[in-house]
């Protein structure tokens, strides 16, 4: 049993065949998923999928790339949605220094507001971190984000950053890159993360694992990610799948 803790089944790439994609996930022992909404278009779709399937949950947040478009009404909207019985996290939120649509100062302000919201509504955070590792950690510390903890989604930092995140009660989640032949850093980090703080995800439709790299990703492939990390940690993949699923359910408050 596998838990894909971060998937975008609300993306346009699944418009034609989302039901078939979900069926393939179930056939590959994916028993739970969190569909992550991050703007005005994707959040309602995430909620709709969570309402349709009992094994799908939703996260609601505002993506840092689009922070420039964030308004106070959006913060109120996220707060209202946070009380929905199938909403289990605030996010994805964070910082993205790769794209330059939103100034860093704006991204930081919107990030802080969502951390404060998560603490107010007592939900864990899902953190997007691209080329902003230490700034992310510093803001999480300054805003006392350890009160709610959460997930460092598709973690790309080094072990020094990972340890700081673990100290802040965050889980470390790995996606497709851990399977890439030329990506040694996520492999090295995954080996060192304690078993009670590690999670798996696809970030589908993005970042498909080997041997599907470059193609549309889907939640069924989370199995390949679990197999790779279990191999790195030299443990049975069934035990690894069980543990990461338990970790996710505990974090998200799923019975």
N, C-alpha and C positions, 0 to 999 in steps of 0.2 A: 504494500500500500504506500503510495507516494503522494506528497502534497506539493503541488506547484504553487509556491507562495507569491509569484508575480507573473501575471500573464495579461496580455491585452487582447482578449477575445472581442473587445469592443472596437478594434481597429478596422479600418476599411478593407484590409486584406482578407478579412473573414466574412465579408458581406454576403458572399454567395454560398458558403458551405460551413457556417459556424456549427450547425448541428452535427454534421459529419465529423468535424474536428473534435468535438466533445465526445462523440462515440469512440473515436480512435483513442482518445485519452483514457477513457474507461476501460477499453480493451487492453491497454498497457498498464493497468493497475494504478492509474492516477485516481485516487479516491476523493481528493479535495483540491480546489483551486481558489485563489484570490484574483479577481479581475480588477485591475487598477485603473481608475478614472483620474484624469489629470487636467481637464478643461471643460468648457461648457458643453462640448459635443460628446466627449467620452464618458463623463460621469453618469448621465442618465442611462446610457447603454450598459454600464457596469451594474447599476442598480437593477435594471430590467433583467439581466442575465441571472443575477443573484436571486431575484424573485421567481424566476422560471425554474431553476434547478436547485434542489435542496443541498447539493454538495458544492455549490459555487457561492463564494462570498465576495464582497466588494470592499475596495478602499477608495476614499475620496480625498483628493488634494489638488494642488496647483503646481504644474511643472515649472521649474526655474527658467527654462528657455522662454516661457511665455509670461514671466513675472511682470513684464512691462504692461500687460493687459489686465492685470489683477486689480480689482476694485473692492471697496468695503462691502458691497453687496455680495460679492463672491464669498467673502469670509463668513458672512451671516448665513449664506446658503450652505456652506460646508458644515457650519455648526448645526443647522437644522437637519441635514442629512445624517449627521453623526449619530443621531438617536435611532436611526433605522435598525431593525433587529439583525439585518444581514451585513451591516457596515462594521468592519472589524479593525480598521486602521485609518489614520490620516496620512495621506501621501498618494502619489509620490511627490515629495517636496525635497528641496535641497539647493545645491549650487551646480551650475554647468558653465565652465569656463572655456569649453570648446567652441560653442556657438556664441555669436556676439549680438544676438537680437536684444537681450535685456542687459542693461548695465549691472555691474557687480553689486553696486550699492542698492539697487532696486531688488535684485535677487535676494540679497541678505535680509532686507526688510521683510519681504514676503515669506521667506524661510522662517524668520523669527516669529512672525504672526501665526504661522501654522504650528510651530512648536508650542506656543502659548495656548493655541486652541486645543491641541492634543492633550495638554495637561489639564485644561478646563473640563474636557469631556471624557478624560481618563481612557484614552485609546492610544495604542502604540503607534509609532511613526514608521513610515517607509521612506528611506533616504536615498535620493538620487545624488550621486557624487561623480562628477566628471572633471578631472584635472583640478580639483579643489579640495584635496584631502585634508590638509591642516586647517584651512578656513572652516570646513564643515565641523571638524572636531572642536575647534575653539568655540564656535557658536553653540554647539550642543552642550558644552560645558557651561558657557555663560548663561544659557537659558535653563539650566538644570533639567535637561532632557532625560536624565537618568530616572526621573520620577515616573516616566512611562516606558522608557526603553523603546525597542523597536527593531528594525532591520536595516542593515547596510546592504542595499539591494545591488545585486550583480557586482560584488566587491572587486575593486581593481587596485586597491592600495597595497602597501607592503606590510610586513608583520608589525612594524613599529606603530603604524596607524591602526591596524587591526586590534592590537593590545589596548590602545587608548579607547577604541570603540567598545571592546569587551568590558573595560573598567566602567563605562557609562551604561552598562546593562543592555547593550545592543547585541543582537545576533548577527552573524556574518553569513550572507547568502551568496551562493555561487551558481553561475549560469554556464552557458555554452563555452565561453573562453577557457574554462578549466580543462576542456577536452582538446583544445587546439594544440597541434604538435609543436608550434613555435612559441607557446605561451608558458614559460616556466614559472613566472611570478605567482599566478593564482594557484598553481600546483603546490609550490613551496608553502604558501600561506595556508591552504586547505589542510595540509598535513598537520599543522600546528593548532588549528582551532579545536577547542574542547568539544566533545561529542554532544554535550547538552546545549551548545550555543551555535550549532551549525544548521543551515537550512539550504534547500535547493530550489531552483526556479528556472524558468525558460526565458522570461522577458519576451516571449513570442508575441508578434511575428519576427522579432529581431534576434540576432545573435544565435542562429541555429548551431547546435553542437556538431562536431565531427561525427559522421561523414557527410552531414547535410550543410556544412558551412557555405554561406552565400545564398542559400535557398530560404524559402519561407519557413520559419520555425513554427512549432506547435507543441502544445503541452504534453503530448505523448512522448516527446523526446526527452522529458525530464528524467526518464529512466536511464538514458545514456550518461547524463551528468552524475546521477547517483552511482552508477557502476564505476565511473572513473574515480570519484572521490573515495569510494569504498576500497578500490584497488590501491589508491595512494596511501590510505590509512591502514591497509592490510587487514580489513575486517569483512565479514560476510555482508553482501549487498542487501540481503533481506533484513538483517539486523540494523544496517545503516538506514534503510528506508523507514523502518518502524520508528527508530529514534528521531529522525528528522521530522516525521509526521507528528510524533508526540510533542516535539519542540514547538512546531508551528501551532498546533491546537492549544497548547498551554499559553503561548504568547498572545494568540488572538482570542482567547477565552471561549474556545469552541468545545462543547461537551462531547 
